[in-house]
Amino acid sequence: MTRWTVAALLVVVACGWTGCTRGRSPSQFSLPAGNVEAGKAAFVDLKCYACHTVEGVELPAPATTTPVTLGGRKPLPPSTGDLSTDIIMPSSHFAEGYPASQVQEGASSKMPDLTRQMTIRQLADLVAFLKSRYGVGL
């Protein structure tokens, strides 16, 4: 192995240990335990359904014809930290597989800032609800 290959490998390993995930929070982040049913209620109360659907969950109809679908089987489902960061800092990471015009306005997310109206309890419950809708697989 060349010196550059070893250096690149060390960077990849260091990122894995420190949680380098495109601006998302490290995996050691935690919230109080959430309640899945209360999270579904918070999803409706905060009107998240206006732009999102959740796989396998009956919710009010989205206001958009091209909603972003949450949940489903993923090779690596999002962690508590990933979901929390996506909710409280939506411009830190954009939904993959959707046209930028659908999820972004310039460099910012189309998702509104909920940090002034959402409680920590609602965040914990929302994360519990969303985590319950992801599974490991392809």
C-alpha positions in Angstrom: 0.0 0.0 0.0 1.2 3.5 -0.8 1.5 6.2 1.8 -1.5 8.0 0.3 -3.7 4.9 0.4 -2.8 4.4 4.1 -3.6 8.1 4.8 -6.9 7.9 3.0 -7.8 4.7 4.9 -7.0 6.4 8.2 -9.3 9.4 7.3 -12.1 7.0 6.5 -11.6 5.1 9.8 -11.3 8.4 11.8 -14.6 9.6 10.3 -16.3 6.4 11.3 -15.1 6.8 14.9 -16.0 10.5 15.1 -19.3 10.4 13.3 -18.5 12.2 10.1 -21.9 12.0 8.3 -22.4 14.9 6.0 -23.1 17.4 8.7 -25.4 15.1 10.7 -24.8 14.5 14.4 -22.7 11.7 15.8 -24.4 8.4 16.8 -23.8 8.9 20.5 -26.5 11.7 20.6 -29.6 10.7 22.6 -33.0 12.0 23.6 -35.3 10.9 26.3 -37.3 7.8 25.4 -40.2 8.8 23.0 -43.7 7.4 22.6 -44.5 6.2 19.1 -48.3 7.1 19.3 -47.5 10.5 20.7 -45.0 11.0 17.9 -47.6 10.2 15.3 -49.9 12.8 17.0 -47.0 15.4 17.0 -46.5 14.6 13.3 -50.1 15.6 12.6 -50.2 18.5 15.1 -47.0 20.1 13.6 -48.5 19.5 10.1 -45.5 17.4 8.9 -47.9 15.5 6.7 -48.3 18.6 4.5 -45.0 17.7 2.8 -44.3 14.1 4.0 -45.8 10.7 3.9 -44.7 7.9 6.3 -44.5 4.5 4.8 -47.3 2.2 6.1 -49.1 4.9 8.1 -52.4 6.5 7.4 -52.2 10.3 7.8 -54.0 13.3 6.4 -53.4 13.9 2.7 -50.2 15.9 1.9 -50.7 19.4 0.5 -48.1 18.7 -2.2 -48.4 16.3 -5.1 -44.8 15.2 -4.6 -44.4 14.5 -0.9 -41.1 13.2 0.6 -41.7 9.7 1.9 -40.2 8.8 5.3 -39.7 5.3 6.6 -39.1 2.0 4.8 -36.3 -0.4 4.5 -32.8 1.1 4.3 -29.4 -0.5 4.4 -28.6 1.8 7.3 -31.7 3.4 8.9 -31.2 6.8 10.3 -30.1 7.1 13.9 -31.7 9.1 16.7 -29.1 11.8 16.1 -29.7 11.8 12.3 -33.5 12.2 12.7 -33.1 14.8 15.4 -30.7 16.8 13.3 -32.9 16.5 10.2 -35.9 17.9 12.2 -34.2 20.7 14.1 -31.7 21.7 11.4 -33.3 20.7 8.1 -30.8 22.5 6.0 -28.0 20.4 7.3 -29.0 17.5 5.1 -31.4 17.2 2.2 -33.5 14.2 1.3 -31.7 12.0 -1.2 -33.4 10.8 -4.4 -35.6 13.9 -4.8 -35.0 16.8 -7.1 -33.4 19.8 -5.4 -36.3 22.0 -6.4 -38.6 19.7 -4.4 -36.7 19.9 -1.1 -34.7 23.1 -1.3 -35.0 26.9 -1.8 -31.5 27.9 -2.8 -29.2 26.5 -0.1 -32.0 26.2 2.5 -34.5 23.4 3.1 -38.1 24.0 2.3 -38.9 22.5 5.6 -39.9 25.2 8.1 -38.0 25.9 11.3 -40.0 24.1 14.1 -37.6 24.9 16.9 -39.7 27.7 18.3 -42.9 25.8 18.4 -41.8 22.2 19.1 -41.1 20.9 22.6 -38.3 18.5 23.4 -41.0 15.9 24.3 -42.5 16.3 20.8 -39.0 15.9 19.3 -38.4 12.7 21.3 -41.8 11.4 20.3 -41.4 12.3 16.6 -38.1 10.6 16.5 -39.5 7.4 18.2 -42.4 7.4 15.7 -40.1 7.8 12.7 -37.6 5.3 13.9 -40.4 2.8 14.3 -41.1 3.1 10.6 -37.6 2.2 9.3 -36.3 -1.3 8.9 -33.0 -2.8 7.9 -32.9 -4.1 4.4 -32.9 -3.2 0.7 
